[in-house]
Amino acid sequence: MERMPVEDLKEIQEKKLRALVNNVYNYSPFYKRKFKELGLHPSDIRGLKDLPKLPFTKKQDLRDNYPFGMFAVPISQIVRFHASSGTTGKPTLVGYTENDIRMWVESLCRGLVSCGVTHEDIVQIAYGYGLFTGGLGFHYAVEKIGATALPISTGNTARQIELMKDLGVTVIACTPSYMLYMAEYAEKMGTSIRETSLRIGIFGAEPWSEETRKRIEEKTGITAYDVYGTSELSGPLFTECTERNGLHIWADHFLVEVIDPKTGENVGEGEKGELVVTTLSKEAMPLIRWRTGDITILETEKCNCGRTHPRIMRILGRSDDMLIVRGVNVFPSQIEHVLMQIPELGEHYMIILDRIENLDVMTIQVELNQKVSIEKPGEILNLKRKVEERLKSVLGVHANVELVNPGTLQRFEGKAKRIIDRRKI
Ligand code: DLL
């Protein structure tokens, strides 16, 4: 399936799209209403070329139809609920049928295998278990490929490191920020992740940069892979393969588009835009043209690994987490990119926004790198100026930089929350 000719994949997609449209028209009150409003009938959708005729589905639709209004099956067929973490507001509820869980597990299994996880691995699952999809999503996929799951969830970092060593854990799945914290914690305990058997990390659920990947790999000696997914689509679903040139989207289950968030039009191949996903196999809560809000680039060229399914590049930010500072659009990922390229700086930072005398003021607190000792008083000032200049040249707007001692900023076990916007208060 993963190496199927593109034309055959397209055929599967066309068939599944037609079935999906019929299904939601008949069984989802929400879509029936939407289709009627647009004067659209399932027979108008004959193939992929008709996709732009279909309406988008947005987070607000899920909120407005909370809790069960988006479901296309009776509750008796739902075998599990999850709820999104509410990255951008009120959490949303997701339901799964037995087949939905199977498809989710199968998708992540393909991903795990593509980044080299085998049945011989011991996988420490340090994503949260519970309503968040990370823990249970990985758990079932790890068991399915016959590897050994260590369902430790988040927190209790000393025990995480202790078990990692004692059991000879070889793979870890957690947020990239938690991995950095764990590496730092291990050093405080007088040990290092390098002294463990860990060889692969599968990191996601929050934005991270190529520079952060380098830092994690330098500190821990492991190979770091990106994993993406959202609760609405199921949970963690797509990973990079060993080529590490994008995350494979399993096209027999998910149809992807990348659009201009302002116009809703598809952008050209290789251009940045918002990821839009149509679920082709989901039963409980099928989604048509789901606007993820995540900014990426689509790549349909066959990958060197031999897999034919399209890839998305690392998530570059969210169309809605874009900060507007003095009228300038700023993505937090741009800030991280600049900071992580400066060796004197550590990995932990906070972005604070204030409005002082009607003007936006951006302050970036960033920790100094533990390994770099700055002794002369003038050096700190020089470094601060250097960081401010680099940020200004990339962002096009000034940010005050506060250099703080290593270990002083807040650490996160789950998703990191690095932005404090006090302008609205
Ligand atoms: O975060 C599902 C997940 C669990 C993915 C474990 C990966 C690993 P939600 O809580 O619904 O689901 O949040 C989804 O998180 O729209 C992105 O904005 C962000 N996100 C997830 N993975 C990545 C990633 C899970 N690899 C939201 N890079 C998404 C950047 C990511 N952002």
Boltz pocket constraint, residues with backbone or C-beta under 6 A from the ligand:
constraints:
  - pocket:
      binder: B
      contacts: [[A, 83], [A, 84], [A, 85], [A, 86], [A, 87], [A, 127], [A, 133], [A, 134], [A, 203], [A, 204], [A, 205], [A, 206], [A, 207], [A, 208], [A, 226], [A, 227], [A, 228], [A, 229], [A, 230], [A, 231], [A, 232], [A, 235], [A, 236], [A, 237], [A, 292], [A, 293], [A, 294], [A, 314], [A, 315], [A, 318]]
      max_distance: 6.0
